[in-house]
Amino acid sequence: MSDTSKYFRPETLSKIGRLELRARHVVEGFVSGMHKSPYKGFSVEFANHRQYVPGDDIRHIDWRVYAKADRFFIKEYEEETNMRVHLLLDCSGSMAYPEHPGTGRMTKWDYAATVTASLAHLLIRQGDAVGLTLFDHELRGQVPVSTNRASLAALTAKIEQSKPDRKTDVKLLLQELAGRIPRRGMVIIVSDLLMNPDDVVDGLRRFRYGGHDVVVLHVLDHDELTFEFADRTLFEGMEDVDLEILTDPQSLRASYLSALQSFLDTISSACLNERVDYALISTGDGVDVALTTYLAARMRLQRAKA
């Protein structure tokens, strides 16, 4: 059996649980104009259909739709859909770094998966609807958007079944995903973004054009951010197995860090221009620290705008 519990670290959940995006106050700021009420119980107006997830109340199954589509769909109402959050998790080959993480160290994939699962836990706990999409150069798996706690187990199981081992084609993929999300909601992308930055920006623009509130959690390994290699090192391509470079890293460190900073500036500036919320996260920081720092910063920003 898969050990999905590893993605729910008590120290992380206890800390971000106290924030709860400030338990509705920040949620209202997140989704201003996206739905009529930020709280449950204000309306029972029909909102949308979503695919049935085991554990859903069968009383909400739309039998007319079942008769036509031969699949179960649930009716959702405004009171059930405070916020619809789409978590997009990168499972491309580069996320597997480091290949041998060592004691107490996580790969980018494990780190990003823990971030994603923790956010899903937080959002479902406060009554919001959450779905998951795993991607590399194509869609690797999806869990429909749902407020049901049973979907949390499906979400973590889907993560556990996936391993990063392929290339990324984010431009076409993000455009395709944007077209699959018809209703405005929040889109949270958790990725190392190691791809052509112009393709990343084009994809983000597509989401923003659709009216989505977009968040980019840019996860990079501590090694990638500091390049603290000392001895002669053989660098191997994570997504191109034929790529190998034997070099003296100390002679490259300055130029590498300069190129990295240019890359980060391009991404962060584009996010700022497109009104996309951006946060750079290092795997050298604990997941609890990274999430509480980000959520607290976003909360302060919402308060400043109020």
N, C-alpha and C positions, 0 to 999 in steps of 0.2 A: 504494500500500500504506500501511496505517496505521502510524504511528510509535509503537508502544506502548512502546518503550524509554524514552521521555521520562518515564514514571512510575517508572522504576527509576534513581534518581539515585545514583551511586557513593558520594558523601559520606554519603548517608542510610543506604544498605544496609551500608556498612562500619561505621558507628557502632552501629546497632541490632543488627547481626549479632553483635557482641561481647556484647551483652546476652542475646539469644535468650530473653527472659523468664527469664533465668538458667538456660538450657539444661536444662530439666526441673524444676529445684527450684521455680520459680515456677509452672510449669504444674501441678504437683501441687497447689499451693495454689489455683490458679484453679478447678480442677474437682473439688475434694474431694467424693467421693460420687457423681460422675457416671459413672465407669467403674471397673472392678475394679482396674486397674493403670495407673499413669501412664507406664509404660514398655512398649515393644514386647517381645513374646516371652513374656509371662507366661501367656497363655491363647490358645486357638484356638477359643473358643466363638463360635458364630454370633451376630452382633449385629444386622445389618440388611441390606436391599437398597438400592442406590442406582443411578441411571441410568448407563449406560455412557458414558464419555468417551473419545474417540480417544486411544490410547496406553495404555489399561488392558490388563492381561494377560487375554487371551481365555480363559485357563484358569479364570478366576473367574466367567465368565458363567453365570448360572442358566438352563439351557436349558428347564427346566420352566416358568419364568415367561415366557420368550420364546414358548413354544408357546401360552400363554394370552393374553398381552398384545401379541404381535407387536412387542415392543420389547426391546432388550437391557438387562439389569440385572446388576449385579455383586454377588456375595455379599461382605459385609464381616464381619470377625471382630474380637473384642475387641483382638487384637494390632495391628490395622490402624487402630483408632479411638481414639487416645489422647485427643484432644479434637476436638470438632466445633464449628467456628466459623462463624457466619453473619454475613457483612459486609453491612450495609444502608447503601447510599450514596444520599444525597438528590440527585436531579438536577432539582429544581424550578427555576423561573425565577429566583428570588432568588439561586441559587448562581452565576449568570453575572456577578455584580458583581465588579469594575468592568468595564463594557462595553468600555472601552479601557484595559487594564491598564498599558500602557507597558513600556519596556525593563526586563527583569529582574523584573517583577511578575507574579504569578499571580492569576487569578480565584479565587474561593472554590471553584469547581468543579474547576479544575486542582489546587488545593492539596489539597482533600479526596480527589480521585482518586489523587493521589500518596501520600497517607497510607494510603488503602485498599490500593493495590497493594503498598506497602512492607510493610504488615502481612501481606498474603497471602503475599508472598515469604518473610518471616520464619517464619511458621507452617508453611508447606509444607516449608521447609528443615529444620525440626526435627521433621518427621514427622506433623504434625497435619492434620486434614481441614478444608478451607476451601471455602465457597461464597459466592456474591455475589448480592445482590438490589438492583436499581436501582429507585427509586420517585420519584414525585411525587404526583399524585392517584390514580395507579394503578400497578400493577406495570409497569415499563418493560423489564425483562429480568432473566433469572436464569441463573446458572451453578451446576449441582448441586454439593453438598459432595463433595469428593474430596481424597485425599492425593497424587494423581498430579501430577507436575510439569507434564504436558501441559495440565492444567486451568488453570495459571497463565497460559498464553498465551491460552486461551479467555476467562479473566477480564479480562485487560487489553484484549483485542480488544472485548469487550462494553462496557467503559468507553469506549473510543475511539469506538465507533459511536454513543454517546449524547451528547446535548447538552442542557443545561438550558434549557427554554423553556415550561414549563407550571406551573400552580398546584399547590398541595399540599393534600391532604386526609388528614392524618396519622392522625386518630383511627380512621376506618374501615380505613385501610390497615394500621396497626400491629396492629389487632385481627385482620384477615384474615391477616397474616403470622404472627402468633402461633399461629393455628389450623393453619398449614401446617407447623409445625415440631413434630412429634409427640415426638421424643426430646429430652431435656434436653441443652442445650449452652450455648455462649457466643454471645451476640448483641452485636455491636458496631455501634452506629448512628453514622454520620458525617454530620452535618447542621448547617445554621445554625439550625435549630429556629425559624425565623421564622414562627410560626403560633400559634394559641391555646394557651397553656401548659397549660390544663386538658386539652386533647386530647392533648398530649404525655404528660402524667402518666397519663391513662387508658390510653394505649397501653403505657407502661412497666409499669404494674401488670399488664396482661394477660400480658406476657412473664414477669414475676416470678411470677405465679400459676402459670404453666407450669413453674416450677422452673428457669428459665434464669438463667445468670450474665450480667448485662446491663452493658454499658459504653456510655457516651455521650461521644463526642468532639465537642464543640460548637465548630464552626469559624465564626469571624466575621472579617470584614475589619478591618484596622487602622482604616480610616475609620469603620466602625460602632462601634468601641470607643472612639475618641477624639473624633470629630466635629470635626476640625480644619479646618473650612471657614471661610474668612474673608470672601470677597466674596459679593454677592447671587448666589444659586444656584437653578437650576431643578431640583427633585427630581422624578424620574419613577418611576412604579410599575414594578417588575420583573415582577410577575405580574398587574398591572392596567394595561394600556397606556393607558387613558383617564385615569389618575390623574397629575396634574401639580400641583406646588406651587412657586410662586416666592416665596422668602422670604429674610430676612436671617438666616443661620445663627448669627451670634454672639449674637443676641437669644434664640435657641432652645437654645443649647448647654447651659445649666445644666438646663433642664427635660428636655431630651432625655437627658442623662446620668443624671438622676434616674430617669426612666422605664426606661432601659436597665438600671440597677442593680436596680430593682425586679423586672424581668423575669428577670434572671440569678439573683437571690435566690430567686425562685419556683421556677425550674427546679432549681437546685442543692439547695435545701431538700427538694424533692420527691424528688430522686434519693437524698439522704441517708436520708430516711424509708423509701423503698422498697428500700434497700440496693442501689442502682444506682451503679456507679462512674462518676463525672463528671469531665470535664476540659475546661476552657475553653481553646481554642487560637486564637491570633491569626495571621493570615496575614503579619503583620509579622515573625514569627519563622521561621527556616528550618525546613523539615520535619524535618531531622535533629535540630535542637534540641528541637522540640515532642515528637517521639516518644521520644527518649532521656530527656527530662525526665519524661514521663508513665510510661514503663516503669520508670524508676529509682524514682519515687515509689511505684508499685504494689508493686515489689519490697520496698521498705522497709516498707510496710504489712504485707505478707505475713510478713516476718521478725518484726515486732513482735507479730503474732498467734500466731506459732509458739511 
